[in-house]
Amino acid sequence: MILITGHVILTPEHRERMIALGAEHSARSRSEPGCLAHNCHVDVENPDRLVFVEEWADLAAVRAHFAVPASGAFVAEMRALSPQPSVIRIYAAEDVTAKLMG
């Protein structure tokens, strides 16, 4: 499984638009092959930070997701609206829940 985390800083004048963009992007992404989860959240400790948490079946699904034109348009618009560069981290992950929880 591939786990992706990321965030973007919101600005007061674009806050509602950026949150709507994030929600639309997550909903659209969940319909893509290999997407196991894709959600965006407003950080409760920093309400000016929009956080993304994604789970993908494999790297091929992530590459396909990044190639979707709507994904590129989303990134471009968020970059234009945010005062800081977005942050993204991509991890290869193993679900160890059963090992730990029995």
N, CA, C and O atoms as a GROMACS GRO file, in nm:
protein
  408
    1MET      N    1   0.085  -0.118   0.000
    1MET     CA    2   0.000   0.000   0.000
    1MET      C    3   0.090   0.124   0.000
    1MET      O    4   0.198   0.124   0.058
    2ILE      N    5   0.043   0.227  -0.065
    2ILE     CA    6   0.111   0.355  -0.067
    2ILE      C    7   0.029   0.454   0.016
    2ILE      O    8  -0.091   0.468  -0.004
    3LEU      N    9   0.095   0.520   0.108
    3LEU     CA   10   0.032   0.621   0.193
    3LEU      C   11   0.089   0.757   0.154
    3LEU      O   12   0.210   0.775   0.147
    4ILE      N   13   0.000   0.851   0.128
    4ILE     CA   14   0.041   0.986   0.094
    4ILE      C   15  -0.018   1.082   0.196
    4ILE      O   16  -0.138   1.077   0.226
    5THR      N   17   0.067   1.169   0.250
    5THR     CA   18   0.020   1.276   0.336
    5THR      C   19   0.067   1.408   0.275
    5THR      O   20   0.170   1.413   0.208
    6GLY      N   21  -0.009   1.511   0.299
    6GLY     CA   22   0.030   1.640   0.248
    6GLY      C   23  -0.053   1.750   0.312
    6GLY      O   24  -0.153   1.725   0.378
    7HIS      N   25  -0.008   1.872   0.290
    7HIS     CA   26  -0.087   1.985   0.339
    7HIS      C   27  -0.060   2.110   0.255
    7HIS      O   28   0.042   2.121   0.186
    8VAL      N   29  -0.153   2.200   0.264
    8VAL     CA   30  -0.144   2.330   0.198
    8VAL      C   31  -0.194   2.434   0.298
    8VAL      O   32  -0.285   2.408   0.376
    9ILE      N   33  -0.134   2.551   0.294
    9ILE     CA   34  -0.174   2.660   0.384
    9ILE      C   35  -0.284   2.741   0.316
    9ILE      O   36  -0.272   2.781   0.200
   10LEU      N   37  -0.390   2.764   0.392
   10LEU     CA   38  -0.505   2.842   0.344
   10LEU      C   39  -0.482   2.990   0.367
   10LEU      O   40  -0.406   3.029   0.456
   11THR      N   41  -0.546   3.072   0.286
   11THR     CA   42  -0.544   3.216   0.308
   11THR      C   43  -0.687   3.262   0.334
   11THR      O   44  -0.781   3.205   0.279
   12PRO      N   45  -0.704   3.364   0.417
   12PRO     CA   46  -0.841   3.408   0.449
   12PRO      C   47  -0.925   3.440   0.325
   12PRO      O   48  -1.043   3.405   0.320
   13GLU      N   49  -0.865   3.506   0.226
   13GLU     CA   50  -0.943   3.546   0.109
   13GLU      C   51  -0.979   3.430   0.017
   13GLU      O   52  -1.072   3.441  -0.063
   14HIS      N   53  -0.906   3.318   0.027
   14HIS     CA   54  -0.932   3.203  -0.059
   14HIS      C   55  -0.973   3.077   0.018
   14HIS      O   56  -0.987   2.970  -0.040
   15ARG      N   57  -0.992   3.091   0.147
   15ARG     CA   58  -1.018   2.976   0.235
   15ARG      C   59  -1.131   2.886   0.184
   15ARG      O   60  -1.111   2.766   0.166
   16GLU      N   61  -1.247   2.942   0.160
   16GLU     CA   62  -1.362   2.860   0.119
   16GLU      C   63  -1.337   2.793  -0.016
   16GLU      O   64  -1.373   2.677  -0.035
   17ARG      N   65  -1.276   2.865  -0.109
   17ARG     CA   66  -1.246   2.806  -0.240
   17ARG      C   67  -1.147   2.691  -0.226
   17ARG      O   68  -1.164   2.587  -0.290
   18MET      N   69  -1.045   2.708  -0.144
   18MET     CA   70  -0.943   2.605  -0.126
   18MET      C   71  -1.001   2.480  -0.059
   18MET      O   72  -0.967   2.368  -0.097
   19ILE      N   73  -1.086   2.499   0.039
   19ILE     CA   74  -1.150   2.384   0.105
   19ILE      C   75  -1.240   2.312   0.006
   19ILE      O   76  -1.242   2.189   0.001
   20ALA      N   77  -1.316   2.387  -0.073
   20ALA     CA   78  -1.402   2.325  -0.174
   20ALA      C   79  -1.319   2.249  -0.276
   20ALA      O   80  -1.356   2.138  -0.316
   21LEU      N   81  -1.208   2.306  -0.320
   21LEU     CA   82  -1.119   2.238  -0.414
   21LEU      C   83  -1.067   2.107  -0.355
   21LEU      O   84  -1.064   2.004  -0.422
   22GLY      N   85  -1.026   2.112  -0.228
   22GLY     CA   86  -0.975   1.993  -0.161
   22GLY      C   87  -1.080   1.884  -0.152
   22GLY      O   88  -1.051   1.767  -0.178
   23ALA      N   89  -1.202   1.921  -0.115
   23ALA     CA   90  -1.310   1.823  -0.104
   23ALA      C   91  -1.345   1.764  -0.240
   23ALA      O   92  -1.367   1.644  -0.251
   24GLU      N   93  -1.350   1.849  -0.343
   24GLU     CA   94  -1.380   1.800  -0.478
   24GLU      C   95  -1.270   1.705  -0.527
   24GLU      O   96  -1.299   1.601  -0.585
   25HIS      N   97  -1.146   1.741  -0.502
   25HIS     CA   98  -1.033   1.658  -0.545
   25HIS      C   99  -1.037   1.522  -0.474
   25HIS      O  100  -1.016   1.418  -0.537
   26SER      N  101  -1.063   1.522  -0.345
   26SER     CA  102  -1.071   1.396  -0.270
   26SER      C  103  -1.184   1.309  -0.323
   26SER      O  104  -1.165   1.189  -0.344
   27ALA      N  105  -1.301   1.367  -0.343
   27ALA     CA  106  -1.416   1.289  -0.392
   27ALA      C  107  -1.386   1.231  -0.530
   27ALA      O  108  -1.416   1.114  -0.556
   28ARG      N  109  -1.329   1.311  -0.618
   28ARG     CA  110  -1.296   1.263  -0.753
   28ARG      C  111  -1.191   1.152  -0.746
   28ARG      O  112  -1.202   1.051  -0.816
   29SER      N  113  -1.091   1.171  -0.663
   29SER     CA  114  -0.983   1.073  -0.652
   29SER      C  115  -1.032   0.939  -0.600
   29SER      O  116  -0.981   0.834  -0.642
   30ARG      N  117  -1.129   0.940  -0.511
   30ARG     CA  118  -1.182   0.813  -0.456
   30ARG      C  119  -1.244   0.725  -0.563
   30ARG      O  120  -1.260   0.605  -0.543
   31SER      N  121  -1.281   0.783  -0.677
   31SER     CA  122  -1.340   0.703  -0.784
   31SER      C  123  -1.235   0.642  -0.877
   31SER      O  124  -1.269   0.565  -0.966
   32GLU      N  125  -1.109   0.675  -0.857
   32GLU     CA  126  -1.002   0.625  -0.944
   32GLU      C  127  -0.962   0.483  -0.906
   32GLU      O  128  -0.965   0.447  -0.788
   33PRO      N  129  -0.924   0.402  -1.005
   33PRO     CA  130  -0.876   0.266  -0.976
   33PRO      C  131  -0.756   0.268  -0.881
   33PRO      O  132  -0.663   0.346  -0.900
   34GLY      N  133  -0.760   0.183  -0.782
   34GLY     CA  134  -0.648   0.172  -0.688
   34GLY      C  135  -0.654   0.268  -0.571
   34GLY      O  136  -0.571   0.258  -0.480
   35CYS      N  137  -0.751   0.360  -0.569
   35CYS     CA  138  -0.764   0.450  -0.454
   35CYS      C  139  -0.840   0.379  -0.344
   35CYS      O  140  -0.956   0.340  -0.362
   36LEU      N  141  -0.776   0.361  -0.230
   36LEU     CA  142  -0.838   0.296  -0.115
   36LEU      C  143  -0.902   0.399  -0.021
   36LEU      O  144  -1.001   0.369   0.046
   37ALA      N  145  -0.845   0.518  -0.017
   37ALA     CA  146  -0.899   0.627   0.066
   37ALA      C  147  -0.834   0.757   0.020
   37ALA      O  148  -0.718   0.759  -0.022
   38HIS      N  149  -0.910   0.866   0.028
   38HIS     CA  150  -0.857   0.998  -0.008
   38HIS      C  151  -0.944   1.100   0.064
   38HIS      O  152  -1.062   1.116   0.032
   39ASN      N  153  -0.885   1.168   0.161
   39ASN     CA  154  -0.962   1.261   0.241
   39ASN      C  155  -0.883   1.388   0.267
   39ASN      O  156  -0.760   1.387   0.273
   40CYS      N  157  -0.956   1.499   0.284
   40CYS     CA  158  -0.891   1.623   0.326
   40CYS      C  159  -0.960   1.672   0.453
   40CYS      O  160  -1.080   1.654   0.471
   41HIS      N  161  -0.880   1.733   0.538
   41HIS     CA  162  -0.925   1.775   0.670
   41HIS      C  163  -0.867   1.912   0.703
   41HIS      O  164  -0.755   1.944   0.662
   42VAL      N  165  -0.942   1.993   0.775
   42VAL     CA  166  -0.887   2.115   0.830
   42VAL      C  167  -0.818   2.077   0.961
   42VAL      O  168  -0.880   2.013   1.047
   43ASP      N  169  -0.692   2.115   0.977
   43ASP     CA  170  -0.614   2.083   1.096
   43ASP      C  171  -0.675   2.153   1.218
   43ASP      O  172  -0.688   2.276   1.218
   44VAL      N  173  -0.712   2.077   1.319
   44VAL     CA  174  -0.776   2.137   1.437
   44VAL      C  175  -0.678   2.218   1.521
   44VAL      O  176  -0.720   2.301   1.602
   45GLU      N  177  -0.549   2.195   1.503
   45GLU     CA  178  -0.449   2.272   1.576
   45GLU      C  179  -0.403   2.396   1.499
   45GLU      O  180  -0.351   2.491   1.557
   46ASN      N  181  -0.423   2.393   1.367
   46ASN     CA  182  -0.389   2.507   1.281
   46ASN      C  183  -0.497   2.517   1.175
   46ASN      O  184  -0.484   2.456   1.069
   47PRO      N  185  -0.604   2.592   1.200
   47PRO     CA  186  -0.717   2.598   1.106
   47PRO      C  187  -0.684   2.660   0.970
   47PRO      O  188  -0.768   2.662   0.881
   48ASP      N  189  -0.562   2.708   0.954
   48ASP     CA  190  -0.519   2.760   0.823
   48ASP      C  191  -0.442   2.655   0.744
   48ASP      O  192  -0.378   2.686   0.643
   49ARG      N  193  -0.448   2.530   0.789
   49ARG     CA  194  -0.377   2.421   0.722
   49ARG      C  195  -0.477   2.314   0.678
   49ARG      O  196  -0.549   2.258   0.761
   50LEU      N  197  -0.480   2.286   0.549
   50LEU     CA  198  -0.565   2.182   0.493
   50LEU      C  199  -0.477   2.058   0.472
   50LEU      O  200  -0.377   2.064   0.401
   51VAL      N  201  -0.517   1.947   0.534
   51VAL     CA  202  -0.435   1.825   0.535
   51VAL      C  203  -0.500   1.718   0.447
   51VAL      O  204  -0.622   1.700   0.449
   52PHE      N  205  -0.418   1.648   0.372
   52PHE     CA  206  -0.463   1.538   0.287
   52PHE      C  207  -0.402   1.408   0.336
   52PHE      O  208  -0.284   1.402   0.368
   53VAL      N  209  -0.485   1.303   0.342
   53VAL     CA  210  -0.440   1.169   0.376
   53VAL      C  211  -0.497   1.075   0.270
   53VAL      O  212  -0.618   1.069   0.249
   54GLU      N  213  -0.408   1.002   0.205
   54GLU     CA  214  -0.449   0.915   0.094
   54GLU      C  215  -0.391   0.775   0.113
   54GLU      O  216  -0.281   0.759   0.166
   55GLU      N  217  -0.465   0.675   0.070
   55GLU     CA  218  -0.417   0.537   0.065
   55GLU      C  219  -0.441   0.485  -0.076
   55GLU      O  220  -0.551   0.497  -0.130
   56TRP      N  221  -0.336   0.427  -0.135
   56TRP     CA  222  -0.342   0.375  -0.271
   56TRP      C  223  -0.295   0.230  -0.271
   56TRP      O  224  -0.212   0.191  -0.189
   57ALA      N  225  -0.347   0.151  -0.363
   57ALA     CA  226  -0.313   0.010  -0.370
   57ALA      C  227  -0.166  -0.011  -0.403
   57ALA      O  228  -0.101  -0.100  -0.347
   58ASP      N  229  -0.112   0.072  -0.496
   58ASP     CA  230   0.027   0.052  -0.539
   58ASP      C  231   0.076   0.177  -0.611
   58ASP      O  232   0.001   0.272  -0.634
   59LEU      N  233   0.205   0.175  -0.647
   59LEU     CA  234   0.265   0.290  -0.714
   59LEU      C  235   0.204   0.315  -0.852
   59LEU      O  236   0.194   0.430  -0.895
   60ALA      N  237   0.163   0.210  -0.920
   60ALA     CA  238   0.100   0.229  -1.052
   60ALA      C  239  -0.026   0.313  -1.040
   60ALA      O  240  -0.052   0.399  -1.124
   61ALA      N  241  -0.105   0.289  -0.935
   61ALA     CA  242  -0.227   0.368  -0.914
   61ALA      C  243  -0.193   0.514  -0.883
   61ALA      O  244  -0.263   0.604  -0.928
   62VAL      N  245  -0.087   0.536  -0.806
   62VAL     CA  246  -0.045   0.674  -0.774
   62VAL      C  247   0.002   0.744  -0.901
   62VAL      O  248  -0.034   0.860  -0.925
   63ARG      N  249   0.082   0.676  -0.981
   63ARG     CA  250   0.129   0.737  -1.106
   63ARG      C  251   0.011   0.772  -1.197
   63ARG      O  252   0.010   0.879  -1.258
   64ALA      N  253  -0.086   0.683  -1.207
   64ALA     CA  254  -0.205   0.710  -1.288
   64ALA      C  255  -0.282   0.830  -1.233
   64ALA      O  256  -0.330   0.913  -1.310
   65HIS      N  257  -0.293   0.838  -1.101
   65HIS     CA  258  -0.362   0.951  -1.036
   65HIS      C  259  -0.292   1.082  -1.069
   65HIS      O  260  -0.358   1.181  -1.102
   66PHE      N  261  -0.160   1.084  -1.059
   66PHE     CA  262  -0.085   1.206  -1.089
   66PHE      C  263  -0.097   1.246  -1.236
   66PHE      O  264  -0.081   1.364  -1.269
   67ALA      N  265  -0.126   1.151  -1.323
   67ALA     CA  266  -0.138   1.179  -1.466
   67ALA      C  267  -0.277   1.229  -1.507
   67ALA      O  268  -0.294   1.275  -1.619
   68VAL      N  269  -0.374   1.220  -1.418
   68VAL     CA  270  -0.510   1.267  -1.448
   68VAL      C  271  -0.506   1.420  -1.463
   68VAL      O  272  -0.459   1.489  -1.373
   69PRO      N  273  -0.555   1.474  -1.574
   69PRO     CA  274  -0.551   1.619  -1.594
   69PRO      C  275  -0.615   1.698  -1.479
   69PRO      O  276  -0.566   1.805  -1.443
   70ALA      N  277  -0.723   1.648  -1.422
   70ALA     CA  278  -0.788   1.719  -1.312
   70ALA      C  279  -0.697   1.727  -1.190
   70ALA      O  280  -0.705   1.823  -1.113
   71SER      N  281  -0.612   1.628  -1.170
   71SER     CA  282  -0.518   1.632  -1.058
   71SER      C  283  -0.416   1.744  -1.079
   71SER      O  284  -0.383   1.818  -0.986
   72GLY      N  285  -0.366   1.755  -1.200
   72GLY     CA  286  -0.272   1.862  -1.232
   72GLY      C  287  -0.335   2.000  -1.218
   72GLY      O  288  -0.271   2.093  -1.169
   73ALA      N  289  -0.460   2.013  -1.260
   73ALA     CA  290  -0.530   2.141  -1.248
   73ALA      C  291  -0.552   2.176  -1.102
   73ALA      O  292  -0.540   2.293  -1.063
   74PHE      N  293  -0.584   2.076  -1.020
   74PHE     CA  294  -0.602   2.097  -0.876
   74PHE      C  295  -0.473   2.152  -0.814
   74PHE      O  296  -0.476   2.251  -0.741
   75VAL      N  297  -0.362   2.087  -0.843
   75VAL     CA  298  -0.233   2.129  -0.788
   75VAL      C  299  -0.200   2.271  -0.832
   75VAL      O  300  -0.157   2.353  -0.751
   76ALA      N  301  -0.220   2.300  -0.958
   76ALA     CA  302  -0.189   2.434  -1.010
   76ALA      C  303  -0.272   2.542  -0.942
   76ALA      O  304  -0.220   2.648  -0.906
   77GLU      N  305  -0.402   2.516  -0.924
   77GLU     CA  306  -0.486   2.618  -0.861
   77GLU      C  307  -0.450   2.635  -0.714
   77GLU      O  308  -0.446   2.747  -0.665
   78MET      N  309  -0.425   2.525  -0.644
   78MET     CA  310  -0.386   2.536  -0.503
   78MET      C  311  -0.257   2.614  -0.489
   78MET      O  312  -0.244   2.698  -0.399
   79ARG      N  313  -0.160   2.588  -0.577
   79ARG     CA  314  -0.033   2.662  -0.573
   79ARG      C  315  -0.056   2.812  -0.591
   79ARG      O  316   0.007   2.894  -0.524
   80ALA      N  317  -0.147   2.846  -0.680
   80ALA     CA  318  -0.175   2.987  -0.708
   80ALA      C  319  -0.243   3.056  -0.591
   80ALA      O  320  -0.226   3.176  -0.572
   81LEU      N  321  -0.320   2.981  -0.512
   81LEU     CA  322  -0.397   3.041  -0.403
   81LEU      C  323  -0.324   3.041  -0.269
   81LEU      O  324  -0.356   3.122  -0.182
   82SER      N  325  -0.227   2.953  -0.251
   82SER     CA  326  -0.160   2.939  -0.121
   82SER      C  327  -0.039   3.032  -0.112
   82SER      O  328   0.030   3.054  -0.211
   83PRO      N  329  -0.013   3.086   0.008
   83PRO     CA  330   0.104   3.172   0.025
   83PRO      C  331   0.235   3.093   0.039
   83PRO      O  332   0.343   3.152   0.034
   84GLN      N  333   0.226   2.961   0.056
   84GLN     CA  334   0.344   2.877   0.074
   84GLN      C  335   0.335   2.755  -0.016
   84GLN      O  336   0.225   2.715  -0.055
   85PRO      N  337   0.450   2.696  -0.050
   85PRO     CA  338   0.445   2.572  -0.128
   85PRO      C  339   0.375   2.462  -0.048
   85PRO      O  340   0.387   2.456   0.074
   86SER      N  341   0.303   2.377  -0.117
   86SER     CA  342   0.240   2.263  -0.049
   86SER      C  343   0.348   2.162  -0.011
   86SER      O  344   0.459   2.166  -0.064
   87VAL      N  345   0.313   2.073   0.080
   87VAL     CA  346   0.403   1.967   0.126
   87VAL      C  347   0.338   1.834   0.094
   87VAL      O  348   0.219   1.815   0.119
   88ILE      N  349   0.415   1.741   0.037
   88ILE     CA  350   0.364   1.607   0.009
   88ILE      C  351   0.472   1.506   0.050
   88ILE      O  352   0.591   1.528   0.026
   89ARG      N  353   0.428   1.396   0.111
   89ARG     CA  354   0.515   1.286   0.148
   89ARG      C  355   0.449   1.158   0.098
   89ARG      O  356   0.329   1.138   0.117
   90ILE      N  357   0.527   1.072   0.034
   90ILE     CA  358   0.475   0.947  -0.022
   90ILE      C  359   0.553   0.832   0.041
   90ILE      O  360   0.676   0.828   0.035
   91TYR      N  361   0.479   0.737   0.101
   91TYR     CA  362   0.540   0.627   0.175
   91TYR      C  363   0.491   0.492   0.123
   91TYR      O  364   0.374   0.479   0.084
   92ALA      N  365   0.578   0.394   0.121
   92ALA     CA  366   0.537   0.256   0.104
   92ALA      C  367   0.503   0.206   0.244
   92ALA      O  368   0.585   0.218   0.335
   93ALA      N  369   0.383   0.152   0.264
   93ALA     CA  370   0.337   0.118   0.397
   93ALA      C  371   0.285  -0.024   0.403
   93ALA      O  372   0.238  -0.080   0.303
   94GLU      N  373   0.294  -0.082   0.519
   94GLU     CA  374   0.238  -0.214   0.546
   94GLU      C  375   0.138  -0.200   0.660
   94GLU      O  376   0.169  -0.140   0.763
   95ASP      N  377   0.019  -0.254   0.642
   95ASP     CA  378  -0.083  -0.252   0.748
   95ASP      C  379  -0.046  -0.359   0.849
   95ASP      O  380  -0.050  -0.478   0.819
   96VAL      N  381  -0.010  -0.317   0.969
   96VAL     CA  382   0.030  -0.410   1.076
   96VAL      C  383  -0.076  -0.417   1.188
   96VAL      O  384  -0.046  -0.465   1.297
   97THR      N  385  -0.196  -0.371   1.160
   97THR     CA  386  -0.302  -0.369   1.262
   97THR      C  387  -0.323  -0.507   1.322
   97THR      O  388  -0.324  -0.521   1.444
   98ALA      N  389  -0.340  -0.608   1.238
   98ALA     CA  390  -0.367  -0.744   1.289
   98ALA      C  391  -0.251  -0.795   1.374
   98ALA      O  392  -0.273  -0.864   1.473
   99LYS      N  393  -0.129  -0.762   1.337
   99LYS     CA  394  -0.012  -0.805   1.413
   99LYS      C  395  -0.010  -0.743   1.553
   99LYS      O  396   0.030  -0.808   1.650
  100LEU      N  397  -0.053  -0.619   1.561
  100LEU     CA  398  -0.051  -0.549   1.689
  100LEU      C  399  -0.176  -0.570   1.773
  100LEU      O  400  -0.169  -0.575   1.896
  101MET      N  401  -0.289  -0.583   1.707
  101MET     CA  402  -0.416  -0.588   1.778
  101MET      C  403  -0.469  -0.731   1.794
  101MET      O  404  -0.564  -0.755   1.868
  102GLY      N  405  -0.407  -0.826   1.726
  102GLY     CA  406  -0.446  -0.966   1.738
  102GLY      C  407  -0.563  -1.009   1.662
  102GLY      O  408  -0.601  -1.126   1.669
   0.00000   0.00000   0.00000
